[in-house]
Amino acid sequence: MANPPTAQKGPTKLWLPVVLLVGILLGVVLSFYPPGPFRFLPFVPPDYQQVYALHAILSTTSISLLVALAIIYLRTYVQTGARFALGITVVLVALLMQSLFQYPLILAFAGRFVGGRGDFFFLADIFTVIAYTIFLYLSLE
């Protein structure tokens, strides 16, 4: 007797720690690139180095989570044709574009200072990562 065809299986919950780990590691690597205003100075203020590194790590993690979410919902749309999934995909791609245009390395290469928002931008980055992580977790169920 032939086995029935198996349905394509989507990403499992194991994808969540993998996406988080990739985002964090890539963020750590990218945080070593010098930002625009300090590229030519022999001394970069230590406080700014920490601010820039944390912002780069959190931003990269957010981008990796958004990419994973967009893939999941685009795949859902392709499989089901549900307009709701297409709508979520469009919103996720818009959030991804916003994150990319506000990414510290892109701003640094454009010559803009990327660390002038103070302590509150850490809270915004942290809450964004938490929200995207919860969204990805729920999407994988």
C-alpha positions in Angstrom: 0.0 0.0 0.0 1.4 3.4 -1.0 1.8 6.1 1.7 -0.5 9.1 1.3 1.3 12.2 0.2 2.6 14.2 3.1 1.7 17.9 3.3 4.5 20.3 3.2 5.4 21.2 6.7 6.1 24.8 7.6 8.7 26.2 10.1 8.4 24.7 13.6 8.8 26.4 16.9 12.5 25.6 16.7 12.7 28.4 14.1 12.2 31.0 16.9 15.5 30.5 18.8 17.3 30.1 15.5 16.0 33.4 14.1 16.8 35.1 17.5 20.3 33.6 17.6 21.0 34.6 13.9 19.8 38.2 14.6 21.8 38.6 17.8 25.0 37.1 16.3 24.8 39.1 13.1 24.0 42.2 15.2 27.1 41.6 17.3 29.3 41.3 14.2 27.8 44.4 12.5 28.1 46.4 15.7 31.9 46.5 15.2 31.6 48.7 12.1 32.4 52.3 13.0 29.5 54.7 12.7 29.7 57.7 10.3 30.4 60.6 12.6 33.3 58.8 14.4 34.7 57.0 11.4 37.7 59.3 11.1 38.3 60.1 14.8 41.0 58.4 16.7 38.8 58.2 19.9 35.2 57.2 20.0 33.5 58.0 23.3 32.9 54.7 25.3 29.3 55.6 26.0 28.6 56.0 22.3 30.3 52.7 21.5 27.9 50.9 23.9 24.8 52.8 22.7 25.7 52.1 19.0 26.5 48.4 19.7 23.3 47.7 21.6 21.2 49.6 19.0 22.9 47.6 16.1 22.3 44.3 17.9 18.6 45.0 18.7 17.9 46.4 15.3 19.4 43.4 13.6 17.4 41.1 15.8 14.2 43.0 14.9 15.0 42.8 11.2 15.6 39.0 11.4 12.3 38.5 13.2 10.5 40.6 10.6 12.0 38.6 7.7 10.9 35.4 9.4 7.4 36.7 9.9 7.1 38.0 6.4 8.2 34.5 5.1 5.7 32.7 7.2 2.8 34.9 6.1 3.8 35.1 2.5 4.0 31.3 2.5 0.5 31.2 4.2 -0.9 33.4 1.5 0.6 31.3 -1.3 -0.8 28.1 0.2 -4.2 29.4 1.1 -4.8 32.5 -0.9 -6.2 34.2 2.2 -6.3 38.0 1.8 -5.7 38.4 5.5 -2.3 36.7 5.2 -1.5 39.0 2.2 -2.4 42.0 4.3 -0.2 41.0 7.1 2.6 40.4 4.7 2.3 43.9 3.3 2.3 45.4 6.8 5.4 43.3 7.7 7.3 44.3 4.6 6.5 48.0 5.4 7.8 47.5 8.9 10.9 45.8 7.5 11.5 48.7 5.1 11.1 51.1 8.0 13.6 49.1 10.1 16.1 49.0 7.3 15.9 52.7 6.6 16.5 53.4 10.4 19.2 50.8 10.7 22.3 52.2 12.4 24.8 51.1 9.7 22.7 52.6 6.9 22.4 55.9 8.8 26.1 55.9 9.6 27.1 55.4 6.0 24.7 58.2 5.1 26.6 60.5 7.5 23.9 60.8 10.1 24.5 60.6 13.8 22.7 57.5 15.1 22.8 57.7 18.8 21.1 61.0 19.9 17.8 59.7 21.3 19.0 58.8 24.8 18.0 56.0 27.0 14.4 55.8 25.7 15.4 54.3 22.3 16.7 51.2 24.2 13.2 50.7 25.5 11.7 51.1 22.1 14.1 48.6 20.6 13.6 46.1 23.5 9.8 46.3 23.3 9.9 45.9 19.5 12.0 42.8 19.8 9.7 41.4 22.4 6.6 42.1 20.3 8.1 40.6 17.2 9.3 37.5 19.2 5.8 37.0 20.6 4.2 37.5 17.2 6.6 34.9 15.6 6.0 32.5 18.5 2.2 32.8 18.0 2.6 32.5 14.2 4.5 29.2 14.6 1.7 27.6 16.6 
